[in-house]
Amino acid sequence: MDGVITGSGQWSYVAAAYAMTALVSALVLWRSWRAMRTAEARSDALRKEQRGGRLVI
């Protein structure tokens, strides 16, 4: 049957797919965290500017 992975090759494919999924998920998590930190810093700076130099929460 053509196009079917047989033998131990199928498990290598499954392991690679899981590894790639974990790597991409970690990358998305890291980029989201960095974007959140940047947005928080910009928000704090704007809030400080609006309060006349004092950071009031």
C-alpha distance matrix in Angstrom:
0.0 3.8 6.7 6.5 9.4 9.6 13.0 16.2 15.0 14.4 18.0 19.3 17.8 19.5 22.7 22.8 22.5 25.3 27.4 27.1 28.1 31.0 32.2 32.2 33.9 36.5 37.1 37.6 40.0 41.9 42.4 43.5 45.9 47.4 47.8 49.5 51.9 52.7 53.4 55.6 57.6 58.2 59.3 61.6 63.1 63.7 65.2 67.4 68.5 69.4 71.4 73.6 72.0 71.7 68.4 69.0 66.2
3.8 0.0 3.8 5.6 8.5 10.1 13.6 16.3 14.2 13.9 17.7 18.2 16.4 18.6 21.6 21.1 20.8 24.0 25.8 25.1 26.3 29.4 30.2 30.0 32.0 34.6 34.9 35.5 38.0 39.8 40.0 41.3 43.9 45.1 45.4 47.4 49.7 50.3 51.1 53.4 55.3 55.8 57.0 59.4 60.7 61.3 63.0 65.2 66.1 67.0 69.2 71.3 69.7 69.6 66.3 67.1 64.4
6.7 3.8 0.0 3.8 6.6 9.4 13.1 15.1 12.5 11.6 15.4 15.7 13.4 15.5 18.6 17.9 17.3 20.6 22.4 21.5 22.7 25.8 26.6 26.3 28.3 31.0 31.2 31.7 34.3 36.1 36.3 37.5 40.1 41.3 41.6 43.6 45.9 46.6 47.3 49.7 51.5 52.0 53.2 55.6 56.9 57.5 59.2 61.4 62.3 63.2 65.4 67.5 65.9 65.8 62.5 63.3 60.6
6.5 5.6 3.8 0.0 3.8 6.2 9.9 12.1 10.1 8.7 12.5 13.5 11.6 13.3 16.5 16.5 16.0 18.9 21.0 20.7 21.7 24.6 25.7 25.8 27.5 30.1 30.7 31.4 33.6 35.6 36.1 37.2 39.6 41.0 41.6 43.3 45.6 46.5 47.3 49.4 51.3 52.1 53.1 55.4 56.9 57.6 59.1 61.3 62.4 63.3 65.3 67.5 65.8 65.5 62.2 62.8 60.0
9.4 8.5 6.6 3.8 0.0 3.8 7.0 8.5 6.3 5.3 9.1 10.0 8.6 10.6 13.5 13.7 13.8 16.5 18.3 18.5 19.8 22.3 23.5 24.0 25.8 28.0 28.8 29.8 31.9 33.6 34.5 35.8 37.9 39.3 40.2 41.9 43.9 45.0 46.0 48.0 49.8 50.7 51.9 54.0 55.5 56.4 57.9 59.9 61.2 62.2 64.1 66.2 64.3 64.0 60.6 61.3 58.6
9.6 10.1 9.4 6.2 3.8 0.0 3.8 6.6 6.1 5.9 9.1 10.6 10.5 12.1 14.5 15.5 16.1 18.3 20.1 20.9 22.1 24.3 25.6 26.6 28.1 30.2 31.3 32.5 34.2 36.0 37.1 38.4 40.3 41.8 42.9 44.4 46.4 47.7 48.8 50.5 52.3 53.5 54.6 56.5 58.2 59.2 60.5 62.5 63.9 65.0 66.7 68.8 66.9 66.4 63.0 63.7 60.9
13.0 13.6 13.1 9.9 7.0 3.8 0.0 3.8 5.4 6.3 8.1 9.7 10.9 12.3 13.9 15.4 16.7 18.4 19.8 21.2 22.7 24.3 25.7 27.2 28.6 30.2 31.7 33.1 34.6 36.2 37.7 39.0 40.6 42.2 43.5 45.0 46.7 48.2 49.4 51.0 52.7 54.1 55.3 56.9 58.7 59.9 61.1 62.9 64.5 65.7 67.2 69.3 67.2 66.6 63.2 63.9 61.2
16.2 16.3 15.1 12.1 8.5 6.6 3.8 0.0 3.8 5.4 5.5 6.7 9.0 10.2 11.0 12.7 14.5 15.8 16.9 18.7 20.3 21.5 22.8 24.7 26.1 27.4 28.9 30.7 31.9 33.3 35.0 36.5 37.8 39.4 41.0 42.4 43.9 45.5 46.9 48.3 49.9 51.5 52.7 54.2 56.0 57.4 58.5 60.2 61.9 63.2 64.6 66.6 64.4 63.8 60.4 61.2 58.5
15.0 14.2 12.5 10.1 6.3 6.1 5.4 3.8 0.0 3.8 5.4 5.1 6.3 8.7 9.9 10.6 12.4 14.4 15.3 16.4 18.4 20.0 21.0 22.5 24.2 25.7 26.9 28.6 30.2 31.5 32.9 34.5 36.1 37.4 38.9 40.5 42.1 43.4 44.9 46.5 48.0 49.4 50.8 52.4 54.0 55.3 56.7 58.3 59.9 61.2 62.8 64.7 62.6 62.1 58.8 59.7 57.1
14.4 13.9 11.6 8.7 5.3 5.9 6.3 5.4 3.8 0.0 3.8 5.4 5.1 6.3 8.7 9.9 10.6 12.5 14.2 15.3 16.5 18.5 19.9 21.1 22.5 24.4 25.7 27.0 28.5 30.3 31.6 32.9 34.6 36.2 37.4 38.9 40.7 42.1 43.3 44.9 46.7 48.0 49.1 50.9 52.6 53.8 55.0 56.9 58.4 59.5 61.1 63.3 61.3 60.7 57.3 58.0 55.2
18.0 17.7 15.4 12.5 9.1 9.1 8.1 5.5 5.4 3.8 0.0 3.8 5.2 4.9 6.0 8.4 9.6 10.5 12.1 14.0 15.1 16.4 18.1 19.8 20.9 22.4 24.1 25.6 26.8 28.4 30.1 31.4 32.7 34.5 36.0 37.2 38.8 40.5 41.8 43.1 44.9 46.5 47.6 49.1 51.0 52.3 53.3 55.1 56.8 58.0 59.4 61.5 59.4 58.7 55.3 56.0 53.2
19.3 18.2 15.7 13.5 10.0 10.6 9.7 6.7 5.1 5.4 3.8 0.0 3.8 5.5 5.1 6.1 8.5 9.9 10.4 12.1 14.1 15.3 16.2 18.1 19.8 21.0 22.3 24.2 25.6 26.8 28.4 30.1 31.4 32.8 34.4 35.9 37.4 38.9 40.4 41.9 43.4 44.9 46.2 47.8 49.4 50.8 52.1 53.7 55.3 56.7 58.1 60.1 57.9 57.3 54.0 55.0 52.4
17.8 16.4 13.4 11.6 8.6 10.5 10.9 9.0 6.3 5.1 5.2 3.8 0.0 3.8 5.5 5.1 6.1 8.7 9.8 10.4 12.2 14.2 15.2 16.3 18.1 19.9 20.9 22.4 24.1 25.6 26.9 28.3 30.1 31.5 32.8 34.4 36.1 37.4 38.7 40.4 42.1 43.3 44.6 46.4 48.0 49.2 50.5 52.3 53.8 55.0 56.6 58.7 56.6 56.2 52.8 53.7 51.1
19.5 18.6 15.5 13.3 10.6 12.1 12.3 10.2 8.7 6.3 4.9 5.5 3.8 0.0 3.8 5.4 5.1 6.3 8.6 9.9 10.5 12.3 14.2 15.4 16.4 18.3 20.0 21.1 22.4 24.3 25.8 26.9 28.5 30.3 31.6 32.8 34.6 36.2 37.3 38.8 40.7 42.1 43.1 44.8 46.7 47.8 48.9 50.8 52.5 53.5 55.0 57.2 55.2 54.6 51.1 51.8 49.0
22.7 21.6 18.6 16.5 13.5 14.5 13.9 11.0 9.9 8.7 6.0 5.1 5.5 3.8 0.0 3.8 5.4 5.2 6.1 8.5 9.8 10.6 12.2 14.2 15.3 16.5 18.3 20.0 21.0 22.5 24.4 25.7 26.9 28.6 30.3 31.5 33.0 34.7 36.1 37.4 39.1 40.7 41.8 43.3 45.1 46.5 47.6 49.2 51.0 52.3 53.6 55.7 53.5 52.8 49.4 50.2 47.6
22.8 21.1 17.9 16.5 13.7 15.5 15.4 12.7 10.6 9.9 8.4 6.1 5.1 5.4 3.8 0.0 3.8 5.5 5.0 6.0 8.5 9.8 10.4 12.1 14.0 15.2 16.3 18.2 19.8 20.9 22.4 24.1 25.6 26.9 28.4 30.0 31.5 32.9 34.4 36.0 37.5 38.9 40.3 41.9 43.4 44.8 46.2 47.8 49.3 50.7 52.3 54.2 52.0 51.6 48.3 49.3 46.8
22.5 20.8 17.3 16.0 13.8 16.1 16.7 14.5 12.4 10.6 9.6 8.5 6.1 5.1 5.4 3.8 0.0 3.8 5.5 5.1 6.1 8.6 9.9 10.6 12.1 14.2 15.3 16.4 18.2 19.9 21.1 22.4 24.2 25.8 26.9 28.4 30.2 31.6 32.7 34.4 36.2 37.5 38.6 40.4 42.1 43.2 44.5 46.4 47.9 49.0 50.6 52.7 50.8 50.3 46.9 47.7 45.1
25.3 24.0 20.6 18.9 16.5 18.3 18.4 15.8 14.4 12.5 10.5 9.9 8.7 6.3 5.2 5.5 3.8 0.0 3.8 5.4 5.0 6.1 8.6 10.0 10.4 12.2 14.2 15.3 16.3 18.2 20.0 21.0 22.4 24.3 25.7 26.8 28.5 30.3 31.4 32.7 34.6 36.2 37.1 38.7 40.6 41.9 42.9 44.7 46.4 47.6 48.9 51.1 49.1 48.4 44.9 45.6 42.9
27.4 25.8 22.4 21.0 18.3 20.1 19.8 16.9 15.3 14.2 12.1 10.4 9.8 8.6 6.1 5.0 5.5 3.8 0.0 3.8 5.4 5.1 6.1 8.6 9.8 10.6 12.3 14.3 15.3 16.5 18.4 19.9 21.0 22.6 24.3 25.7 27.0 28.7 30.2 31.5 33.1 34.8 36.0 37.4 39.1 40.6 41.8 43.3 45.1 46.5 47.8 49.8 47.6 47.0 43.6 44.6 42.1
27.1 25.1 21.5 20.7 18.5 20.9 21.2 18.7 16.4 15.3 14.0 12.1 10.4 9.9 8.5 6.0 5.1 5.4 3.8 0.0 3.8 5.5 5.1 6.1 8.4 9.8 10.5 12.2 14.1 15.3 16.5 18.2 19.9 21.1 22.5 24.2 25.8 27.0 28.5 30.1 31.7 33.0 34.4 36.1 37.6 38.9 40.3 41.9 43.4 44.8 46.4 48.3 46.2 45.9 42.6 43.6 41.2
28.1 26.3 22.7 21.7 19.8 22.1 22.7 20.3 18.4 16.5 15.1 14.1 12.2 10.5 9.8 8.5 6.1 5.0 5.4 3.8 0.0 3.8 5.5 5.3 6.0 8.5 9.9 10.6 12.1 14.2 15.4 16.4 18.2 20.0 21.0 22.3 24.3 25.8 26.8 28.4 30.3 31.6 32.6 34.4 36.2 37.3 38.5 40.4 41.9 43.0 44.6 46.7 44.8 44.3 40.9 41.6 39.0
31.0 29.4 25.8 24.6 22.3 24.3 24.3 21.5 20.0 18.5 16.4 15.3 14.2 12.3 10.6 9.8 8.6 6.1 5.1 5.5 3.8 0.0 3.8 5.6 5.1 6.1 8.6 10.0 10.4 12.2 14.3 15.3 16.4 18.3 20.0 20.9 22.5 24.4 25.7 26.8 28.6 30.3 31.3 32.7 34.7 36.1 37.0 38.7 40.5 41.8 43.1 45.2 43.1 42.3 38.9 39.7 37.1
32.2 30.2 26.6 25.7 23.5 25.6 25.7 22.8 21.0 19.9 18.1 16.2 15.2 14.2 12.2 10.4 9.9 8.6 6.1 5.1 5.5 3.8 0.0 3.8 5.5 5.2 6.2 8.7 9.9 10.6 12.3 14.2 15.3 16.6 18.4 20.0 21.2 22.6 24.4 25.8 27.1 28.8 30.2 31.6 33.2 34.7 36.0 37.5 39.1 40.6 42.0 43.9 41.6 41.2 38.0 39.1 36.8
32.2 30.0 26.3 25.8 24.0 26.6 27.2 24.7 22.5 21.1 19.8 18.1 16.3 15.4 14.2 12.1 10.6 10.0 8.6 6.1 5.3 5.6 3.8 0.0 3.8 5.4 5.0 6.2 8.6 9.8 10.5 12.2 14.1 15.3 16.4 18.2 20.0 21.1 22.4 24.2 25.8 27.0 28.3 30.2 31.6 32.8 34.3 36.0 37.4 38.7 40.4 42.4 40.4 40.1 36.8 37.9 35.5
33.9 32.0 28.3 27.5 25.8 28.1 28.6 26.1 24.2 22.5 20.9 19.8 18.1 16.4 15.3 14.0 12.1 10.4 9.8 8.4 6.0 5.1 5.5 3.8 0.0 3.8 5.4 5.2 6.1 8.6 10.0 10.5 12.2 14.3 15.3 16.4 18.4 20.0 21.0 22.4 24.4 25.8 26.7 28.4 30.3 31.5 32.5 34.4 36.1 37.2 38.6 40.8 38.9 38.3 34.9 35.7 33.1
36.5 34.6 31.0 30.1 28.0 30.2 30.2 27.4 25.7 24.4 22.4 21.0 19.9 18.3 16.5 15.2 14.2 12.2 10.6 9.8 8.5 6.1 5.2 5.4 3.8 0.0 3.8 5.5 5.0 6.1 8.6 9.8 10.5 12.3 14.2 15.2 16.5 18.4 19.9 21.0 22.6 24.4 25.5 26.8 28.7 30.2 31.3 32.8 34.6 36.0 37.2 39.2 37.0 36.4 33.1 34.1 31.7
37.1 34.9 31.2 30.7 28.8 31.3 31.7 28.9 26.9 25.7 24.1 22.3 20.9 20.0 18.3 16.3 15.3 14.2 12.3 10.5 9.9 8.6 6.2 5.0 5.4 3.8 0.0 3.8 5.4 5.1 6.2 8.5 9.9 10.6 12.2 14.2 15.4 16.6 18.3 19.9 21.2 22.6 24.2 25.7 27.1 28.6 30.1 31.6 33.0 34.6 36.1 37.9 35.8 35.5 32.4 33.6 31.5
37.6 35.5 31.7 31.4 29.8 32.5 33.1 30.7 28.6 27.0 25.6 24.2 22.4 21.1 20.0 18.2 16.4 15.3 14.3 12.2 10.6 10.0 8.7 6.2 5.2 5.5 3.8 0.0 3.8 5.5 5.2 6.0 8.5 9.9 10.5 12.1 14.2 15.3 16.3 18.2 20.0 21.0 22.2 24.2 25.7 26.8 28.2 30.0 31.5 32.6 34.3 36.4 34.5 34.2 30.9 31.9 29.6
40.0 38.0 34.3 33.6 31.9 34.2 34.6 31.9 30.2 28.5 26.8 25.6 24.1 22.4 21.0 19.8 18.2 16.3 15.3 14.1 12.1 10.4 9.9 8.6 6.1 5.0 5.4 3.8 0.0 3.8 5.6 5.2 6.1 8.7 9.9 10.5 12.3 14.3 15.3 16.4 18.4 20.0 20.9 22.4 24.4 25.7 26.6 28.4 30.2 31.3 32.7 34.8 32.8 32.2 28.8 29.6 27.1
41.9 39.8 36.1 35.6 33.6 36.0 36.2 33.3 31.5 30.3 28.4 26.8 25.6 24.3 22.5 20.9 19.9 18.2 16.5 15.3 14.2 12.2 10.6 9.8 8.6 6.1 5.1 5.5 3.8 0.0 3.8 5.5 5.1 6.2 8.6 9.9 10.6 12.4 14.2 15.3 16.6 18.5 19.9 21.1 22.7 24.4 25.6 26.9 28.7 30.2 31.5 33.4 31.1 30.7 27.4 28.7 26.6
42.4 40.0 36.3 36.1 34.5 37.1 37.7 35.0 32.9 31.6 30.1 28.4 26.9 25.8 24.4 22.4 21.1 20.0 18.4 16.5 15.4 14.3 12.3 10.5 10.0 8.6 6.2 5.2 5.6 3.8 0.0 3.8 5.4 5.1 6.1 8.6 9.9 10.5 12.2 14.2 15.4 16.5 18.2 19.9 21.2 22.5 24.1 25.7 27.0 28.5 30.2 31.9 29.9 29.8 26.8 28.2 26.2
43.5 41.3 37.5 37.2 35.8 38.4 39.0 36.5 34.5 32.9 31.4 30.1 28.3 26.9 25.7 24.1 22.4 21.0 19.9 18.2 16.4 15.3 14.2 12.2 10.5 9.8 8.5 6.0 5.2 5.5 3.8 0.0 3.8 5.4 5.1 6.1 8.6 9.9 10.5 12.2 14.2 15.3 16.3 18.2 19.9 20.9 22.2 24.1 25.6 26.7 28.3 30.4 28.7 28.3 25.0 26.0 23.7
45.9 43.9 40.1 39.6 37.9 40.3 40.6 37.8 36.1 34.6 32.7 31.4 30.1 28.5 26.9 25.6 24.2 22.4 21.0 19.9 18.2 16.4 15.3 14.1 12.2 10.5 9.9 8.5 6.1 5.1 5.4 3.8 0.0 3.8 5.5 5.1 6.2 8.7 9.9 10.5 12.4 14.3 15.2 16.4 18.4 19.9 20.8 22.3 24.3 25.6 26.8 28.8 26.7 26.1 22.8 23.8 21.6
47.4 45.1 41.3 41.0 39.3 41.8 42.2 39.4 37.4 36.2 34.5 32.8 31.5 30.3 28.6 26.9 25.8 24.3 22.6 21.1 20.0 18.3 16.6 15.3 14.3 12.3 10.6 9.9 8.7 6.2 5.1 5.4 3.8 0.0 3.8 5.4 5.1 6.2 8.6 9.9 10.6 12.4 14.2 15.3 16.6 18.4 19.9 21.0 22.6 24.3 25.8 27.4 25.2 25.0 22.0 23.6 21.9
47.8 45.4 41.6 41.6 40.2 42.9 43.5 41.0 38.9 37.4 36.0 34.4 32.8 31.6 30.3 28.4 26.9 25.7 24.3 22.5 21.0 20.0 18.4 16.4 15.3 14.2 12.2 10.5 9.9 8.6 6.1 5.1 5.5 3.8 0.0 3.8 5.5 5.1 6.1 8.6 9.9 10.6 12.2 14.2 15.4 16.4 18.1 19.8 21.0 22.4 24.2 26.1 24.3 24.3 21.3 22.7 21.0
49.5 47.4 43.6 43.3 41.9 44.4 45.0 42.4 40.5 38.9 37.2 35.9 34.4 32.8 31.5 30.0 28.4 26.8 25.7 24.2 22.3 20.9 20.0 18.2 16.4 15.2 14.2 12.1 10.5 9.9 8.6 6.1 5.1 5.4 3.8 0.0 3.8 5.4 5.1 6.1 8.6 9.9 10.4 12.1 14.2 15.2 16.2 18.1 19.8 20.8 22.3 24.5 22.7 22.2 18.9 19.9 17.8
51.9 49.7 45.9 45.6 43.9 46.4 46.7 43.9 42.1 40.7 38.8 37.4 36.1 34.6 33.0 31.5 30.2 28.5 27.0 25.8 24.3 22.5 21.2 20.0 18.4 16.5 15.4 14.2 12.3 10.6 9.9 8.6 6.2 5.1 5.5 3.8 0.0 3.8 5.5 5.1 6.2 8.6 9.8 10.5 12.3 14.2 15.2 16.3 18.3 19.9 21.0 22.8 20.6 20.1 17.0 18.5 16.9
52.7 50.3 46.6 46.5 45.0 47.7 48.2 45.5 43.4 42.1 40.5 38.9 37.4 36.2 34.7 32.9 31.6 30.3 28.7 27.0 25.8 24.4 22.6 21.1 20.0 18.4 16.6 15.3 14.3 12.4 10.5 9.9 8.7 6.2 5.1 5.4 3.8 0.0 3.8 5.4 5.1 6.2 8.6 9.9 10.6 12.3 14.2 15.3 16.5 18.4 20.0 21.5 19.5 19.7 17.0 18.9 17.8
53.4 51.1 47.3 47.3 46.0 48.8 49.4 46.9 44.9 43.3 41.8 40.4 38.7 37.3 36.1 34.4 32.7 31.4 30.2 28.5 26.8 25.7 24.4 22.4 21.0 19.9 18.3 16.3 15.3 14.2 12.2 10.5 9.9 8.6 6.1 5.1 5.5 3.8 0.0 3.8 5.4 5.1 6.1 8.6 9.9 10.5 12.1 14.1 15.2 16.3 18.2 20.2 18.7 18.8 15.9 17.2 15.8
55.6 53.4 49.7 49.4 48.0 50.5 51.0 48.3 46.5 44.9 43.1 41.9 40.4 38.8 37.4 36.0 34.4 32.7 31.5 30.1 28.4 26.8 25.8 24.2 22.4 21.0 19.9 18.2 16.4 15.3 14.2 12.2 10.5 9.9 8.6 6.1 5.1 5.4 3.8 0.0 3.8 5.4 5.0 6.1 8.5 9.8 10.3 12.0 14.0 15.1 16.3 18.5 16.7 16.2 12.9 14.2 12.6
57.6 55.3 51.5 51.3 49.8 52.3 52.7 49.9 48.0 46.7 44.9 43.4 42.1 40.7 39.1 37.5 36.2 34.6 33.1 31.7 30.3 28.6 27.1 25.8 24.4 22.6 21.2 20.0 18.4 16.6 15.4 14.2 12.4 10.6 9.9 8.6 6.2 5.1 5.4 3.8 0.0 3.8 5.4 5.1 6.1 8.6 9.8 10.4 12.2 14.2 15.3 16.8 14.6 14.6 11.9 14.0 13.4
58.2 55.8 52.0 52.1 50.7 53.5 54.1 51.5 49.4 48.0 46.5 44.9 43.3 42.1 40.7 38.9 37.5 36.2 34.8 33.0 31.6 30.3 28.8 27.0 25.8 24.4 22.6 21.0 20.0 18.5 16.5 15.3 14.3 12.4 10.6 9.9 8.6 6.2 5.1 5.4 3.8 0.0 3.8 5.5 5.1 6.1 8.5 9.8 10.5 12.2 14.2 15.6 14.1 14.8 12.5 14.6 14.2
59.3 57.0 53.2 53.1 51.9 54.6 55.3 52.7 50.8 49.1 47.6 46.2 44.6 43.1 41.8 40.3 38.6 37.1 36.0 34.4 32.6 31.3 30.2 28.3 26.7 25.5 24.2 22.2 20.9 19.9 18.2 16.3 15.2 14.2 12.2 10.4 9.8 8.6 6.1 5.0 5.4 3.8 0.0 3.8 5.4 5.1 6.0 8.5 9.8 10.5 12.2 14.4 13.4 13.3 10.7 11.9 11.1
61.6 59.4 55.6 55.4 54.0 56.5 56.9 54.2 52.4 50.9 49.1 47.8 46.4 44.8 43.3 41.9 40.4 38.7 37.4 36.1 34.4 32.7 31.6 30.2 28.4 26.8 25.7 24.2 22.4 21.1 19.9 18.2 16.4 15.3 14.2 12.1 10.5 9.9 8.6 6.1 5.1 5.5 3.8 0.0 3.8 5.4 5.0 6.0 8.5 9.8 10.5 12.5 10.7 10.2 7.4 9.2 9.0
63.1 60.7 56.9 56.9 55.5 58.2 58.7 56.0 54.0 52.6 51.0 49.4 48.0 46.7 45.1 43.4 42.1 40.6 39.1 37.6 36.2 34.7 33.2 31.6 30.3 28.7 27.1 25.7 24.4 22.7 21.2 19.9 18.4 16.6 15.4 14.2 12.3 10.6 9.9 8.5 6.1 5.1 5.4 3.8 0.0 3.8 5.5 5.1 6.1 8.6 9.9 10.9 9.0 9.9 8.3 11.0 11.9
63.7 61.3 57.5 57.6 56.4 59.2 59.9 57.4 55.3 53.8 52.3 50.8 49.2 47.8 46.5 44.8 43.2 41.9 40.6 38.9 37.3 36.1 34.7 32.8 31.5 30.2 28.6 26.8 25.7 24.4 22.5 20.9 19.9 18.4 16.4 15.2 14.2 12.3 10.5 9.8 8.6 6.1 5.1 5.4 3.8 0.0 3.8 5.4 5.0 6.1 8.6 10.1 9.6 10.7 9.4 11.1 11.9
65.2 63.0 59.2 59.1 57.9 60.5 61.1 58.5 56.7 55.0 53.3 52.1 50.5 48.9 47.6 46.2 44.5 42.9 41.8 40.3 38.5 37.0 36.0 34.3 32.5 31.3 30.1 28.2 26.6 25.6 24.1 22.2 20.8 19.9 18.1 16.2 15.2 14.2 12.1 10.3 9.8 8.5 6.0 5.0 5.5 3.8 0.0 3.8 5.4 5.1 6.2 8.8 8.6 8.3 6.5 7.5 8.3
67.4 65.2 61.4 61.3 59.9 62.5 62.9 60.2 58.3 56.9 55.1 53.7 52.3 50.8 49.2 47.8 46.4 44.7 43.3 41.9 40.4 38.7 37.5 36.0 34.4 32.8 31.6 30.0 28.4 26.9 25.7 24.1 22.3 21.0 19.8 18.1 16.3 15.3 14.1 12.0 10.4 9.8 8.5 6.0 5.1 5.4 3.8 0.0 3.8 5.5 5.2 6.5 5.1 5.3 4.6 7.2 9.3
68.5 66.1 62.3 62.4 61.2 63.9 64.5 61.9 59.9 58.4 56.8 55.3 53.8 52.5 51.0 49.3 47.9 46.4 45.1 43.4 41.9 40.5 39.1 37.4 36.1 34.6 33.0 31.5 30.2 28.7 27.0 25.6 24.3 22.6 21.0 19.8 18.3 16.5 15.2 14.0 12.2 10.5 9.8 8.5 6.1 5.0 5.4 3.8 0.0 3.8 5.5 5.4 5.3 7.5 8.2 10.4 12.6
69.4 67.0 63.2 63.3 62.2 65.0 65.7 63.2 61.2 59.5 58.0 56.7 55.0 53.5 52.3 50.7 49.0 47.6 46.5 44.8 43.0 41.8 40.6 38.7 37.2 36.0 34.6 32.6 31.3 30.2 28.5 26.7 25.6 24.3 22.4 20.8 19.9 18.4 16.3 15.1 14.2 12.2 10.5 9.8 8.6 6.1 5.1 5.5 3.8 0.0 3.8 5.5 7.3 8.4 8.9 9.6 11.7
71.4 69.2 65.4 65.3 64.1 66.7 67.2 64.6 62.8 61.1 59.4 58.1 56.6 55.0 53.6 52.3 50.6 48.9 47.8 46.4 44.6 43.1 42.0 40.4 38.6 37.2 36.1 34.3 32.7 31.5 30.2 28.3 26.8 25.8 24.2 22.3 21.0 20.0 18.2 16.3 15.3 14.2 12.2 10.5 9.9 8.6 6.2 5.2 5.5 3.8 0.0 3.8 5.6 5.4 6.6 7.1 9.9
73.6 71.3 67.5 67.5 66.2 68.8 69.3 66.6 64.7 63.3 61.5 60.1 58.7 57.2 55.7 54.2 52.7 51.1 49.8 48.3 46.7 45.2 43.9 42.4 40.8 39.2 37.9 36.4 34.8 33.4 31.9 30.4 28.8 27.4 26.1 24.5 22.8 21.5 20.2 18.5 16.8 15.6 14.4 12.5 10.9 10.1 8.8 6.5 5.4 5.5 3.8 0.0 3.8 5.7 8.4 9.9 13.2
72.0 69.7 65.9 65.8 64.3 66.9 67.2 64.4 62.6 61.3 59.4 57.9 56.6 55.2 53.5 52.0 50.8 49.1 47.6 46.2 44.8 43.1 41.6 40.4 38.9 37.0 35.8 34.5 32.8 31.1 29.9 28.7 26.7 25.2 24.3 22.7 20.6 19.5 18.7 16.7 14.6 14.1 13.4 10.7 9.0 9.6 8.6 5.1 5.3 7.3 5.6 3.8 0.0 3.8 6.6 9.3 12.6
71.7 69.6 65.8 65.5 64.0 66.4 66.6 63.8 62.1 60.7 58.7 57.3 56.2 54.6 52.8 51.6 50.3 48.4 47.0 45.9 44.3 42.3 41.2 40.1 38.3 36.4 35.5 34.2 32.2 30.7 29.8 28.3 26.1 25.0 24.3 22.2 20.1 19.7 18.8 16.2 14.6 14.8 13.3 10.2 9.9 10.7 8.3 5.3 7.5 8.4 5.4 5.7 3.8 0.0 3.8 6.1 9.6
68.4 66.3 62.5 62.2 60.6 63.0 63.2 60.4 58.8 57.3 55.3 54.0 52.8 51.1 49.4 48.3 46.9 44.9 43.6 42.6 40.9 38.9 38.0 36.8 34.9 33.1 32.4 30.9 28.8 27.4 26.8 25.0 22.8 22.0 21.3 18.9 17.0 17.0 15.9 12.9 11.9 12.5 10.7 7.4 8.3 9.4 6.5 4.6 8.2 8.9 6.6 8.4 6.6 3.8 0.0 3.8 6.5
69.0 67.1 63.3 62.8 61.3 63.7 63.9 61.2 59.7 58.0 56.0 55.0 53.7 51.8 50.2 49.3 47.7 45.6 44.6 43.6 41.6 39.7 39.1 37.9 35.7 34.1 33.6 31.9 29.6 28.7 28.2 26.0 23.8 23.6 22.7 19.9 18.5 18.9 17.2 14.2 14.0 14.6 11.9 9.2 11.0 11.1 7.5 7.2 10.4 9.6 7.1 9.9 9.3 6.1 3.8 0.0 3.8
66.2 64.4 60.6 60.0 58.6 60.9 61.2 58.5 57.1 55.2 53.2 52.4 51.1 49.0 47.6 46.8 45.1 42.9 42.1 41.2 39.0 37.1 36.8 35.5 33.1 31.7 31.5 29.6 27.1 26.6 26.2 23.7 21.6 21.9 21.0 17.8 16.9 17.8 15.8 12.6 13.4 14.2 11.1 9.0 11.9 11.9 8.3 9.3 12.6 11.7 9.9 13.2 12.6 9.6 6.5 3.8 0.0
